[in-house]
Amino acid sequence: MSENTKFVFQKDINLSLKSINNFQQEKAFKIKKEGKNIDLICLTEKKDNSDFFSCNFFFDNPIIGYDDLKKEIFNSEGSLTLLKLGETFSFHQKSIVKINFTFNIPQIINLTIKNFHSGFLSDYDNKFHRLIIPIEKDIDFEIFTTKTLKIENETYFSGLVETIIDDYKYHIFKYKNENNKKIFFIIEGQEKQSFINFKKSCHSITTSIGFLTGILLQNQNFFQSSELIEFCKIENTYYEKKDNNIFNKNYITNPSHFIDYLENIKQVEKYKEFSNPLSLDFFSNLCSKIKNNNVFSRSCQLIIESYSVKQKLTEAGILSIALETITNLVYEENKERMNPISDKKLSQKIRAELKETLLNYNNVVTPEGMQILISKINELNRPTNSKKLSYPFDYYKIKLNEKELEILNHRNKFLHGTSPFNEEELESKEQELLIIIAHLRFMVNSLLLKYVGYKGHIIHYPSVIEYNLKLSISNHLFRII
């Protein structure tokens, strides 16, 4: 790139990466328990080919079992404090995933741990925070609105994505070291904040990206804190191991492909306004909703989880659960419009009269029967399940075709581990099942996008599968919602 190239943001991550490298190297510690130093050596290390830290203890007197080990080294709160040249490191006994005992003298006990951090957790509050996740495959931000970024001598024109969550701004970018080919995904807070708030925001960002792209980045999390927004001094590092990354590149939108498609069908002028990358406002709304609405977040996580299953019936079942979750959410927020009797007082009056009539038969109906009937009366002013499922699509003006309406009615079979096909014909219906799953995915994604205010194009997965399988294409490759 030319030295005169303008860039919007500049980042320096060399110190962060050096700090992570040092954090993982083998270190020898003394142990501190309840304010007193223990005459015991501990070695910690995280190797490049491992997701976990290894922690070795050397005992002159044998330790028999985990309970003895806990009494010997952990404090009353379950934490272990390690000291090295004035620095403090720590982990909690809940982070232990494996224990190996030897019975030689000195006895060596090895702990495999998933969380490890420098300093005390209180040291992380009211700081600038940065999350760095090593990733095994390169990623791009092509579906997002991006800013130009400069890292060292490289300028990236689509290098940085912004989002705002609860009035805190975050920068999202990646870095690829051309020498060793290592790639890192990075989230950086732009204001000082509490550590727990930053972690929650990072979770919402990675979940949002996972939902939108099929790529969930979460495996090895290195959180860093600093007093300075430039991160020219790293004060503390917190490591957390989560589930493996998911690389199932499955975008919900694709602006460049959508434009190509419009040019192909000669409809550019008519639909060009729906071809924009995902805006800052939309992405911020999505991240905020995932952070602050557990039901909505669960729906998005189910979508991501469905990418990692191999059994198609299981995938259909997970998508059906996600569909039911988001439709219930929309119903709960709009039930006054959906209930058969819109007048609350009238509804209450009718239920009260029915219960009073029912009590006249108290002598001939069993107590269990009365409970069932009263429960049904209480549910009297609720729409049917099929109406609850279809209403959100009407509410958001998402027009479903006949096939999608049919699949909507079949979703209950997937919830119970079955399918619309007989068992003996299931093996021969692989293509049909793929298309049904694609319809379910399209319907759930459409509702989730509309729930956070999206207006634009969306990939119509069933048509894409039909196109790839060289079948007759039943719909456009993209839909406008």
Secondary structure as GFF3:
##gff-version 3
##sequence-region A 1 481
A	DSSP	beta_strand	9	11	.	.	.	ID=ss1
A	DSSP	alpha_helix	14	24	.	.	.	ID=ss2
A	DSSP	beta_strand	27	33	.	.	.	ID=ss3
A	DSSP	beta_strand	36	45	.	.	.	ID=ss4
A	DSSP	beta_strand	53	59	.	.	.	ID=ss5
A	DSSP	alpha_helix	65	73	.	.	.	ID=ss6
A	DSSP	beta_strand	79	84	.	.	.	ID=ss7
A	DSSP	beta_strand	87	92	.	.	.	ID=ss8
A	DSSP	three_ten_helix	93	95	.	.	.	ID=ss9
A	DSSP	beta_strand	96	101	.	.	.	ID=ss10
A	DSSP	beta_strand	107	113	.	.	.	ID=ss11
A	DSSP	beta_strand	115	118	.	.	.	ID=ss12
A	DSSP	three_ten_helix	121	124	.	.	.	ID=ss13
A	DSSP	beta_strand	128	135	.	.	.	ID=ss14
A	DSSP	beta_strand	147	151	.	.	.	ID=ss15
A	DSSP	beta_strand	154	165	.	.	.	ID=ss16
A	DSSP	beta_strand	168	176	.	.	.	ID=ss17
A	DSSP	beta_strand	183	189	.	.	.	ID=ss18
A	DSSP	alpha_helix	195	213	.	.	.	ID=ss19
A	DSSP	beta_strand	215	216	.	.	.	ID=ss20
A	DSSP	beta_strand	220	226	.	.	.	ID=ss21
A	DSSP	beta_strand	236	241	.	.	.	ID=ss22
A	DSSP	beta_strand	246	247	.	.	.	ID=ss23
A	DSSP	alpha_helix	255	264	.	.	.	ID=ss24
A	DSSP	alpha_helix	268	271	.	.	.	ID=ss25
A	DSSP	three_ten_helix	272	274	.	.	.	ID=ss26
A	DSSP	alpha_helix	280	292	.	.	.	ID=ss27
A	DSSP	alpha_helix	294	307	.	.	.	ID=ss28
A	DSSP	alpha_helix	312	338	.	.	.	ID=ss29
A	DSSP	alpha_helix	344	359	.	.	.	ID=ss30
A	DSSP	alpha_helix	367	378	.	.	.	ID=ss31
A	DSSP	alpha_helix	385	395	.	.	.	ID=ss32
A	DSSP	alpha_helix	402	415	.	.	.	ID=ss33
A	DSSP	three_ten_helix	423	429	.	.	.	ID=ss34
A	DSSP	alpha_helix	430	451	.	.	.	ID=ss35
A	DSSP	beta_strand	457	459	.	.	.	ID=ss36
A	DSSP	alpha_helix	461	468	.	.	.	ID=ss37
A	DSSP	beta_strand	478	480	.	.	.	ID=ss38
###
